[in-house]
Amino acid sequence: MKNNERTLIEQNRKNLSIKTMYFNRYLLVRYISALFFFTNLYWFISLLLSDSSLYFLPLLLLIVLVISIAEQVKMYGNHTNNAKHTRYCFVILLFTNVVLIAPTCFSSIFTQFYPFLLNQQKSKILVLAILVIGILLTVLILNRLYKINHNEDTHYERIKKYEEAIN
């Protein structure tokens, strides 16, 4: 190999490394998005199999999540700090989880939202725990998205140190 080719290969490797580091700033966001996607998919299928008329709620959440996931995949090619659709998705998920607490704990329509569960206190506590965990995860992700948007995350500092080191 010629010296120019080696230099070009090394520069491409460095650029790919930096591109991957920027993409990995959203790693936790992608994992939590996948968790919410499969949770809502399971809920959607369960509602369909139970002939519940409320299947549209997890279906809408799945559509919002797919838009968010598409934005995250697109970020690999075009890095941006502003994941607008992902932020909207997690705000919608937060709002939905907060709103679902009332029917879960205090309403008789529990069986319409969760027809695959028995209408018992144990089931309501389980669903409440899942909703509270969902609220905590969405708040965590919204905080992470805010930090990424304002370059206040620890990954950004590492990326800048790496860029300085290779240049």
Secondary structure, DSSP 8 states (H G I E B T S, - for coil): --HHHHHHHHHHHHHHHHHHHHHGGGHHHHHHHHHHHHHHHHHHHHHHHTT-TTTHHHHHHHHHHHHHHHHHHHTTTS--S--HHHHHHHHHHHHHHHHHHHHHHH-TTHHHH-TTS-SSHHHHHHHHHHHHHHHHHHHHHHHHHHHHHTT-SHHHHHHHHHHHHH-
